[in-house]
Amino acid sequence: MSPQPHVAVIGGGVAGLAAARRLAAGCRVTVLESSPRFGGKLAPLSLEGVRLDAGAESFLARRPEAVDLVHELGFGVMVVHPTAEKPRVLIGGRPVRVPPSLLGVPTDLAALAVVLSDEGYARAADEPRREWGPLPDDIAIGAVVDDHFGAEVTDRVLEPMLGGVYAGRSRELSFAAVAPDLFERARAGGSLLHHARAAARSDQDGPVFAGLAGGVSRLVDALVQELRRHGATLRSGATVRSLRRRTGGGFELAVGAAGEGASGTAAAVEVDAVVLATPAHAFARLLSEAVPAAAEWADVPYASVAVVTLVVRDVRTEGSGLLVPPGVLPTIKAVTHSSAKWAWVAEAAQRRWGPGVSVVRASVGRVGEEALLQLPDEALLQRTYAEAQELPGWSRSHLVTGHVSRWGGGLPQYLVGHRQRVARLRATLAAEPGIAICGAALDGVGIAACVASANRAAEKIESELAGWPEGTE
């Protein structure tokens, strides 16, 4: 019997683990993760015995990739959906209902009245009556909303929404990348309001988001366990320093311990194919020899953020969370009222801390604001709580406990032209057998998008290794 092909997956976040899982059915797989743990931005947090999510807490329920993975891993009975509570946005010092929108692009003009000035509302209400020509191949989504609805809508609706998803700035983010379906509808021209309504109507089948009782980080535990059952090798604290093609076929990786410099001891790992599931700057560096065209990815900007989990007593929260437009608060861009949003969180909190306690996640940091995070954990925790006490309903609250989860360089920024850049790289890699890429740098930062890119990368490698070893050199 011929030995199985050996595939290295570089990066042990959810995309890398999902790609490894699929490949492990027919290949010998080694997962190499530079950090001490697997899972990337899916991470557990234990606060006095209560398990919560330190990073991502939900996935899109209207895309099949994450939903299918959850059920395949046996977690179908643990799927939960948010409560009926809806988010608010902080306008004029008070929380108001977020107007209906498609990722911040309005779908209901009348609902905008509560968040806009009279002048701003008159400007936005005129949008359906004006003539709108076609869009270019790509453009910043904030620039289009500015043009169609006015700057107030961008600042008070779009910016808070995209700030929560990308920690970015809407006047720099690619319309084609962050809202591809809406962009395709709008590029021929016409009212953006009407296009957003039509897109929203076509995507109304069931709840938008889902989570797992006990936290979505449980997916990581299950993926790691399944990979080990399949005989995969999982190495954390393993930094891949270089990747080069071997003359006789396949690749040689130089793998060293995390934290060692480039001159440290590195072991050679020989594989037949490789999947890169790393941030953009990392795969640009690793592909510098084998795929020089990947060098343009070295300059993709990333935002650093922190999730500050606060367990508070006697806070009066409204809705499932509060979005904060840029400039309204010094550092907080959003708070999620986790115990109002997720019934399982409320139940776990009450069991541990008793009635009257809320679990709140405060999100701090946007692209270019890294200096705001340069504090020790305890100081950042106390500053965030002090800032939250200025919010409506917080003045009489008491902090029970808390935790700071840092995501340095955690969120890629999809600038104008991003989709074209992705297409160029994939076209180049199509002619490079044995190399595939996946992860948040490409098609979306959510769990579903990452799993979709993992499936696509695994399919490429599976196709190229078909007929092994006859199909190889």
LUMVEX-141535 format. One line per field, with one value per residue (C-alpha): residue number from 0; residue in one letter; x, y, z. Coordinates in steps of 0.1 Angstrom, whole numbers, padded with zeros to 4 digits. Example, Ala and Ser with C-alpha at 12.3 -4.5 7.8 and 13.67 -1.06 7.14 Angstrom:
BEGIN
num: c(0:1)
residuo: c(A:S)
c1: c(0123:0137)
c2: c(-0045:-0011)
c3: c(0078:0071)
***
This chain:
BEGIN
num: c(0:1:2:3:4:5:6:7:8:9:10:11:12:13:14:15:16:17:18:19:20:21:22:23:24:25:26:27:28:29:30:31:32:33:34:35:36:37:38:39:40:41:42:43:44:45:46:47:48:49:50:51:52:53:54:55:56:57:58:59:60:61:62:63:64:65:66:67:68:69:70:71:72:73:74:75:76:77:78:79:80:81:82:83:84:85:86:87:88:89:90:91:92:93:94:95:96:97:98:99:100:101:102:103:104:105:106:107:108:109:110:111:112:113:114:115:116:117:118:119:120:121:122:123:124:125:126:127:128:129:130:131:132:133:134:135:136:137:138:139:140:141:142:143:144:145:146:147:148:149:150:151:152:153:154:155:156:157:158:159:160:161:162:163:164:165:166:167:168:169:170:171:172:173:174:175:176:177:178:179:180:181:182:183:184:185:186:187:188:189:190:191:192:193:194:195:196:197:198:199:200:201:202:203:204:205:206:207:208:209:210:211:212:213:214:215:216:217:218:219:220:221:222:223:224:225:226:227:228:229:230:231:232:233:234:235:236:237:238:239:240:241:242:243:244:245:246:247:248:249:250:251:252:253:254:255:256:257:258:259:260:261:262:263:264:265:266:267:268:269:270:271:272:273:274:275:276:277:278:279:280:281:282:283:284:285:286:287:288:289:290:291:292:293:294:295:296:297:298:299:300:301:302:303:304:305:306:307:308:309:310:311:312:313:314:315:316:317:318:319:320:321:322:323:324:325:326:327:328:329:330:331:332:333:334:335:336:337:338:339:340:341:342:343:344:345:346:347:348:349:350:351:352:353:354:355:356:357:358:359:360:361:362:363:364:365:366:367:368:369:370:371:372:373:374:375:376:377:378:379:380:381:382:383:384:385:386:387:388:389:390:391:392:393:394:395:396:397:398:399:400:401:402:403:404:405:406:407:408:409:410:411:412:413:414:415:416:417:418:419:420:421:422:423:424:425:426:427:428:429:430:431:432:433:434:435:436:437:438:439:440:441:442:443:444:445:446:447:448:449:450:451:452:453:454:455:456:457:458:459:460:461:462:463:464:465:466:467:468:469:470:471:472)
residuo: c(M:S:P:Q:P:H:V:A:V:I:G:G:G:V:A:G:L:A:A:A:R:R:L:A:A:G:C:R:V:T:V:L:E:S:S:P:R:F:G:G:K:L:A:P:L:S:L:E:G:V:R:L:D:A:G:A:E:S:F:L:A:R:R:P:E:A:V:D:L:V:H:E:L:G:F:G:V:M:V:V:H:P:T:A:E:K:P:R:V:L:I:G:G:R:P:V:R:V:P:P:S:L:L:G:V:P:T:D:L:A:A:L:A:V:V:L:S:D:E:G:Y:A:R:A:A:D:E:P:R:R:E:W:G:P:L:P:D:D:I:A:I:G:A:V:V:D:D:H:F:G:A:E:V:T:D:R:V:L:E:P:M:L:G:G:V:Y:A:G:R:S:R:E:L:S:F:A:A:V:A:P:D:L:F:E:R:A:R:A:G:G:S:L:L:H:H:A:R:A:A:A:R:S:D:Q:D:G:P:V:F:A:G:L:A:G:G:V:S:R:L:V:D:A:L:V:Q:E:L:R:R:H:G:A:T:L:R:S:G:A:T:V:R:S:L:R:R:R:T:G:G:G:F:E:L:A:V:G:A:A:G:E:G:A:S:G:T:A:A:A:V:E:V:D:A:V:V:L:A:T:P:A:H:A:F:A:R:L:L:S:E:A:V:P:A:A:A:E:W:A:D:V:P:Y:A:S:V:A:V:V:T:L:V:V:R:D:V:R:T:E:G:S:G:L:L:V:P:P:G:V:L:P:T:I:K:A:V:T:H:S:S:A:K:W:A:W:V:A:E:A:A:Q:R:R:W:G:P:G:V:S:V:V:R:A:S:V:G:R:V:G:E:E:A:L:L:Q:L:P:D:E:A:L:L:Q:R:T:Y:A:E:A:Q:E:L:P:G:W:S:R:S:H:L:V:T:G:H:V:S:R:W:G:G:G:L:P:Q:Y:L:V:G:H:R:Q:R:V:A:R:L:R:A:T:L:A:A:E:P:G:I:A:I:C:G:A:A:L:D:G:V:G:I:A:A:C:V:A:S:A:N:R:A:A:E:K:I:E:S:E:L:A:G:W:P:E:G:T:E)
c1: c(0000:0013:0019:-0006:0005:0017:0000:0011:-0015:0002:-0021:-0044:-0073:-0107:-0099:-0067:-0084:-0114:-0091:-0070:-0102:-0113:-0078:-0073:-0098:-0072:-0039:-0014:-0018:0004:-0010:0016:0005:0029:0009:0005:-0031:-0053:-0085:-0073:-0101:-0123:-0111:-0127:-0127:-0132:-0144:-0147:-0157:-0181:-0171:-0177:-0163:-0133:-0134:-0161:-0194:-0216:-0217:-0240:-0270:-0280:-0248:-0244:-0207:-0205:-0239:-0229:-0196:-0214:-0238:-0210:-0191:-0222:-0231:-0265:-0283:-0262:-0271:-0288:-0300:-0301:-0331:-0356:-0337:-0324:-0293:-0293:-0271:-0259:-0272:-0272:-0263:-0293:-0297:-0321:-0332:-0308:-0327:-0333:-0304:-0283:-0249:-0255:-0271:-0306:-0337:-0363:-0363:-0389:-0368:-0338:-0357:-0347:-0310:-0307:-0311:-0340:-0315:-0299:-0332:-0344:-0312:-0315:-0353:-0345:-0324:-0351:-0361:-0327:-0310:-0281:-0256:-0234:-0206:-0170:-0154:-0150:-0154:-0155:-0189:-0188:-0183:-0214:-0236:-0223:-0233:-0267:-0279:-0256:-0227:-0250:-0262:-0226:-0215:-0245:-0256:-0229:-0198:-0210:-0221:-0188:-0168:-0182:-0175:-0142:-0129:-0124:-0135:-0163:-0149:-0119:-0135:-0143:-0180:-0174:-0157:-0178:-0212:-0207:-0243:-0255:-0226:-0235:-0271:-0261:-0232:-0256:-0271:-0304:-0315:-0293:-0323:-0342:-0313:-0307:-0344:-0344:-0312:-0326:-0359:-0340:-0321:-0349:-0350:-0347:-0325:-0294:-0270:-0264:-0242:-0234:-0245:-0212:-0196:-0186:-0150:-0163:-0159:-0121:-0121:-0141:-0120:-0088:-0102:-0114:-0081:-0062:-0086:-0077:-0040:-0032:-0001:-0009:0019:0014:0043:0057:0067:0072:0102:0105:0088:0105:0098:0120:0136:0120:0086:0068:0080:0105:0094:0118:0100:0113:0100:0078:0098:0131:0147:0154:0188:0174:0173:0149:0139:0131:0097:0091:0056:0038:0014:0008:-0023:-0016:-0042:-0023:-0027:-0018:0017:0027:0017:0032:0065:0063:0054:0081:0102:0076:0050:0066:0033:0020:0043:0016:-0002:0025:0009:-0026:-0035:-0049:-0068:-0059:-0088:-0096:-0127:-0132:-0156:-0173:-0195:-0215:-0242:-0271:-0267:-0299:-0292:-0315:-0315:-0289:-0261:-0251:-0232:-0211:-0204:-0168:-0159:-0188:-0168:-0131:-0124:-0154:-0169:-0196:-0209:-0227:-0252:-0243:-0267:-0295:-0285:-0279:-0302:-0275:-0252:-0279:-0285:-0248:-0243:-0272:-0261:-0226:-0232:-0269:-0296:-0290:-0258:-0251:-0223:-0212:-0186:-0170:-0152:-0122:-0100:-0103:-0077:-0051:-0059:-0034:-0021:-0054:-0046:-0011:-0020:-0016:-0047:-0059:-0056:-0074:-0101:-0106:-0105:-0131:-0154:-0151:-0160:-0190:-0202:-0209:-0235:-0272:-0281:-0246:-0241:-0251:-0234:-0207:-0179:-0179:-0151:-0137:-0111:-0092:-0089:-0065:-0066:-0034:-0036:-0068:-0090:-0078:-0090:-0106:-0096:-0108:-0096:-0096:-0116:-0094:-0064:-0079:-0087:-0052:-0037:-0060:-0054:-0016:-0020:-0042:-0009:0010:0003:0004:-0003:-0036:-0046:-0076:-0086:-0100:-0077:-0096:-0134:-0148:-0138:-0167:-0166:-0188:-0166:-0134:-0148:-0159:-0123:-0110:-0132:-0121:-0084:-0089:-0107:-0077:-0052:-0075:-0078:-0041:-0033:-0059:-0043:-0014:0014:0008:-0002:0029:0065)
c2: c(0000:0034:0059:0087:0121:0144:0179:0206:0231:0263:0281:0264:0289:0277:0279:0258:0233:0230:0225:0199:0180:0176:0166:0141:0118:0109:0125:0125:0159:0181:0213:0239:0267:0294:0304:0282:0271:0263:0281:0316:0341:0312:0311:0301:0323:0310:0335:0319:0286:0301:0293:0321:0332:0354:0360:0353:0344:0335:0325:0332:0309:0317:0303:0265:0262:0268:0252:0221:0219:0222:0194:0172:0176:0165:0199:0203:0199:0227:0253:0284:0316:0351:0363:0387:0416:0441:0463:0500:0528:0557:0589:0622:0603:0579:0544:0542:0513:0506:0514:0484:0480:0456:0458:0495:0504:0516:0496:0517:0555:0563:0545:0568:0598:0587:0588:0618:0655:0671:0682:0648:0630:0653:0646:0608:0608:0622:0592:0572:0602:0610:0596:0573:0561:0530:0524:0517:0483:0490:0519:0525:0516:0547:0570:0555:0559:0594:0602:0585:0593:0619:0618:0615:0581:0570:0582:0571:0539:0524:0533:0517:0486:0481:0491:0461:0437:0449:0475:0495:0528:0526:0553:0531:0496:0480:0479:0449:0430:0438:0436:0417:0408:0444:0457:0435:0447:0484:0486:0492:0522:0531:0537:0521:0519:0498:0476:0471:0463:0437:0420:0420:0404:0376:0367:0364:0326:0320:0336:0356:0343:0312:0303:0272:0268:0270:0290:0286:0279:0244:0239:0241:0214:0191:0198:0191:0159:0147:0155:0135:0105:0106:0105:0141:0157:0190:0211:0244:0268:0258:0287:0281:0302:0294:0274:0263:0238:0207:0198:0164:0177:0188:0213:0217:0238:0251:0249:0264:0270:0301:0330:0320:0344:0336:0323:0298:0261:0250:0215:0206:0191:0176:0176:0170:0199:0229:0250:0284:0296:0326:0363:0380:0393:0357:0340:0368:0361:0323:0324:0349:0322:0298:0325:0359:0375:0370:0398:0424:0409:0420:0455:0445:0465:0448:0463:0454:0451:0440:0424:0434:0411:0427:0409:0437:0440:0464:0477:0485:0475:0480:0456:0431:0457:0492:0504:0535:0559:0570:0599:0595:0577:0578:0541:0519:0512:0487:0468:0434:0426:0389:0379:0397:0384:0347:0329:0303:0331:0346:0312:0305:0339:0336:0301:0315:0350:0351:0374:0410:0402:0409:0397:0425:0424:0458:0461:0485:0495:0504:0504:0530:0531:0506:0532:0529:0493:0500:0494:0465:0442:0455:0491:0485:0467:0495:0522:0504:0499:0535:0546:0522:0538:0569:0550:0552:0527:0521:0548:0525:0494:0474:0454:0418:0405:0409:0399:0414:0394:0410:0404:0421:0424:0404:0419:0424:0455:0449:0481:0492:0467:0438:0413:0420:0413:0380:0370:0377:0356:0327:0328:0327:0297:0278:0273:0264:0228:0218:0253:0266:0295:0301:0323:0356:0376:0365:0364:0374:0375:0354:0317:0307:0326:0311:0276:0282:0293:0262:0240:0257:0253:0216:0209:0224:0201:0171:0176:0180:0149:0127:0095:0097:0086:0081:0118:0131:0134)
c3: c(0000:-0010:0019:0022:0010:0038:0040:0063:0075:0087:0111:0137:0138:0128:0091:0094:0117:0093:0063:0082:0092:0056:0044:0072:0056:0029:0039:0067:0082:0104:0118:0128:0150:0163:0193:0225:0216:0187:0177:0167:0176:0189:0225:0258:0289:0324:0349:0384:0368:0342:0306:0282:0248:0248:0210:0185:0201:0171:0135:0106:0107:0071:0055:0054:0061:0099:0105:0086:0105:0139:0130:0116:0149:0169:0183:0167:0200:0215:0188:0204:0189:0204:0224:0210:0224:0198:0197:0204:0192:0214:0200:0220:0252:0250:0235:0206:0185:0156:0124:0102:0078:0057:0075:0082:0048:0056:0046:0064:0059:0086:0112:0106:0121:0157:0149:0126:0129:0110:0083:0082:0079:0051:0032:0036:0028:-0006:-0017:-0035:-0056:-0070:-0101:-0093:-0119:-0119:-0095:-0104:-0100:-0063:-0040:-0002:0012:0034:0004:-0013:0018:0022:-0014:-0012:0023:0037:0062:0093:0082:0076:0110:0131:0114:0091:0111:0144:0125:0106:0136:0154:0126:0112:0137:0106:0090:0064:0042:0036:0035:0002:-0007:-0029:-0001:0029:0013:-0020:-0027:-0022:-0042:-0072:-0070:-0067:-0092:-0122:-0105:-0088:-0053:-0026:-0003:-0028:-0034:0003:0009:-0019:-0006:0029:0017:-0001:0031:0057:0062:0099:0125:0113:0140:0161:0189:0211:0247:0266:0238:0202:0213:0219:0181:0186:0212:0189:0159:0178:0192:0158:0142:0168:0163:0127:0135:0126:0143:0160:0171:0190:0197:0163:0140:0103:0093:0057:0029:-0003:-0031:-0032:-0065:-0066:-0057:-0025:0000:0029:0059:0085:0118:0150:0185:0190:0204:0189:0165:0128:0138:0163:0158:0131:0121:0085:0078:0043:0030:-0003:-0001:0021:0032:0046:0071:0085:0085:0052:0062:0073:0041:0021:0038:0036:-0001:-0010:-0027:-0041:-0051:-0054:-0065:-0030:-0018:-0023:0007:0031:0034:0043:0074:0105:0135:0170:0195:0230:0244:0280:0297:0327:0353:0369:0394:0394:0358:0339:0303:0273:0244:0234:0232:0224:0194:0198:0169:0166:0188:0212:0238:0244:0237:0238:0203:0214:0244:0241:0269:0267:0295:0277:0242:0252:0276:0285:0296:0319:0334:0340:0355:0379:0390:0398:0410:0419:0407:0395:0377:0340:0318:0294:0267:0259:0226:0225:0196:0159:0132:0139:0176:0189:0215:0234:0242:0256:0292:0316:0317:0351:0341:0308:0327:0352:0325:0304:0334:0344:0309:0308:0341:0320:0299:0308:0335:0347:0374:0403:0390:0408:0391:0404:0382:0347:0321:0292:0260:0235:0198:0185:0147:0148:0121:0085:0067:0033:0016:-0019:-0044:-0020:-0040:-0071:-0049:-0038:-0073:-0085:-0058:-0064:-0101:-0094:-0070:-0095:-0115:-0083:-0074:-0038:-0023:-0011:0012:0035:0064:0074:0052:0021:0019:0053:0090:0103:0112:0082:0057:0072:0070:0034:0025:0043:0022:-0010:0000:0009:-0024:-0043:-0025:-0028:-0065:-0070:-0049:-0067:-0079:-0054:-0060:-0097:-0101:-0084:-0095)
***
